[in-house]
Amino acid sequence: MIKKQLKVINKTGLHARPASELVLKAKKFESKVTIRNLDQDKEAVNAKSVVRIMAEGLKQGTRIEIAADGSDEENAVEELCALVESGFGE
């Protein structure tokens, strides 16, 4: 399992469009991929579910952890973190 911690940087957080982008990218990987809100110490949720991600209420500045477990876990974490760190183009 690979994990990485980072902050949500885009002003609007993970609302519908960026959450959808994250899910579409996560679904490209065979690995189990999760995202966890570290600020509220919540359990990790499925990063392949837009409803679960949006329910986390991840706003700008929220510390998150992206984790993946499986055959392509390194690529999954790397690409998903790059997407979050890019601010989803906002």
N, C-alpha and C positions, 0 to 999 in steps of 0.2 A: 504494500500500500504506500502510495506517495501522497503527501499533504503539503500545502503551502498556505501561509497566512498573508493577507493583504487587505487593503482598504478600498471601499467603493469610492471612486473619485468623481463620477459624473454628478452634476448638480441635481438631477431628478431621481437618482438612485436606480434601483432595479424595478422600474414600473413596467408596463406591458411590453413595450418594444424591446428594451434591452433584455428583459427576462426571456422573451421569445428568441432573441438572438443567441443567448446563452444556451437555451434548451436545444435549439437546432444544432449548435456546435457540439454539445454534449452527446446528442443522439448519434453522431458520427462514430463514436467510439464504442467498442464492445465492453469495455470496463464498466463496472458500477461506479457512477460518479455522484458525489454528494457535495452540498454546500451547507455551511453552518454559520450561524450568527454568533460570533464570539462575544459581542458586547452584552448579549442577553443570556449567554451560556445555554443556548437551546440545543436540542439534538439536531444532528445533521439531517437534511431532507434530500430527497431525490432531485438531482440537478437536471433530470430529463422530464420534469413536470413543471410547466409554467405556473400552474395553480399553487403548487407547494412553494415555489420560489417567491411568488408575489405575496403569499400569506406571511412570509418572514418579515416583510416591511423593511427591506434593506435600503437605507437612505444614504446620502452622501456622508462619508466619514465612518460608516459602520465597518468594524473589523470583521472579516469573514475568513473562513477556511474552506478551500476547495480540496477535495480528496478524491482519489481514484484507486480502484483495486481491480487489476486484471491484466490481460496481455498487452494492452496499449496504454497503461496507466501513466507513464512518463509523458507521452505526447498529449494525453488528455489534460493533465494538470498544466502543462506548459502552455498549450493553446488557449485553454479557458482563462488562465491567469492573464495571459497577454490581452485577451479580449477585455477583461475587466480593467486592466491597467491602461488600456487605450481610451477608457471613458466611453466606449461604445460609439465613438465618433460624434459625441455631443459637444 
